[in-house]
Amino acid sequence: MSEQELHVVVGAAGVTGRLVVRHLTGRQLRALGAVVPLARDGAALIYQFEQPFVVDGAATADAFGITPTPYADGVRAVLAAGGTVSR
């Protein structure tokens, strides 16, 4: 999740106060994975977070005649349906 996306979620959820985000390097995550199985799984996927994702829904929109939901609208819909954001 990008910093901009995080601010969308936090703002839509009405979370107030100082937001602290920490970054772990791949090396740190692999070291942590020696004792925490979930971190081991995360280390195997770290490559997905080293570059931004580029998402293009043009082919889907053309094939099915649908349009993508803007991120902020989707977050608001999930929260309105009873989703929560944990700290």
Buried (B, 14 or more C-beta within 10 A) or exposed (E): EEEEEEEBBBEBBEEEEEEEEEEBEEEEBBBBBEEEEEBBEBBEEBEEBEEEEEEEEEEEEEEEEEEEEEBBEEBBEBBEEEEEBEE
